[in-house]
């Protein structure tokens, strides 16, 4: 997960204006082109934007839940690695 310098409009990050994503502010991405963004039109919920799909999926209702989930996943990787 790559964390951007700050939330940036989807159109600025990708260089294209997609009507469905006009209220999206990207704050992170993966190496495979998936973006994580705040949805300003939906109480700033956290969405996943996959360029392979033509829709944004709500993942979390708030940023705290998103970060806690990411930290839990990282801890799982660390624990797995320690057992190897």
C-alpha positions as CSV (number, residue, x, y, z in Angstrom):
1,X,0.0,0.0,0.0
2,X,1.5,3.3,-1.1
3,X,0.2,6.3,0.9
4,X,0.0,9.5,-1.1
5,X,1.2,12.9,0.2
6,X,-2.3,13.9,0.9
7,X,-5.8,13.4,-0.5
8,X,-5.8,14.3,-4.1
9,X,-8.7,14.4,-6.6
10,X,-9.0,11.2,-8.6
11,X,-8.8,13.2,-11.9
12,X,-5.5,14.8,-10.8
13,X,-3.9,11.4,-9.8
14,X,-5.0,9.6,-13.0
15,X,-5.1,12.4,-15.5
16,X,-8.6,11.6,-16.6
17,X,-12.0,12.9,-15.4
18,X,-14.5,10.2,-14.7
19,X,-17.9,11.5,-13.7
20,X,-18.5,8.7,-11.2
21,X,-15.3,9.5,-9.4
22,X,-15.6,13.3,-9.3
23,X,-16.1,13.4,-5.5
24,X,-13.3,10.9,-4.8
25,X,-10.0,12.0,-3.1
26,X,-7.3,9.4,-3.4
27,X,-5.1,8.9,-0.4
28,X,-3.4,5.5,-1.2
29,X,-2.9,3.0,-4.0
30,X,-1.4,-0.4,-4.7
31,X,1.2,-1.4,-7.2
32,X,-1.5,-3.0,-9.3
33,X,-3.4,0.3,-9.9
34,X,-6.1,0.0,-7.3
35,X,-6.9,3.3,-5.5
36,X,-8.2,3.9,-2.0
37,X,-10.1,7.2,-1.7
38,X,-12.4,9.3,0.4
39,X,-15.9,9.6,-1.1
40,X,-16.8,13.2,-0.3
41,X,-20.4,12.6,-1.5
42,X,-20.9,9.7,0.9
43,X,-19.9,11.0,4.3
44,X,-16.2,10.6,3.5
45,X,-16.5,6.8,3.5
46,X,-13.4,4.9,2.3
47,X,-13.8,3.4,-1.2
48,X,-11.7,1.1,-3.4
49,X,-11.5,2.1,-7.0
50,X,-10.3,-0.8,-9.3
51,X,-9.6,0.3,-12.9
52,X,-10.6,-3.2,-14.1
53,X,-14.1,-2.6,-12.7
54,X,-16.2,0.5,-13.5
55,X,-17.4,1.2,-10.0
56,X,-16.1,2.2,-6.5
57,X,-16.8,-0.2,-3.7
58,X,-17.3,1.2,-0.2
59,X,-14.9,-0.7,2.1
60,X,-15.2,1.3,5.4
61,X,-17.5,3.9,6.8
62,X,-14.6,5.8,8.4
63,X,-10.8,6.3,8.1
64,X,-10.1,4.8,11.5
65,X,-11.7,1.5,10.5
66,X,-9.6,1.4,7.3
67,X,-6.3,2.0,9.1
68,X,-7.1,-0.5,11.9
69,X,-7.8,-3.1,9.2
70,X,-4.6,-2.4,7.4
71,X,-2.6,-2.6,10.7
72,X,-4.3,-5.9,11.6
73,X,-3.3,-7.3,8.1
74,X,0.3,-6.2,8.6
75,X,0.5,-7.8,12.0
76,X,-0.8,-11.0,10.5
77,X,2.1,-10.9,7.9
78,X,4.6,-10.1,10.7
79,X,3.3,-13.0,12.9
80,X,3.4,-15.4,9.9
81,X,6.9,-14.4,9.0
82,X,8.1,-14.9,12.6
83,X,6.7,-18.4,12.6
84,X,8.7,-19.3,9.5
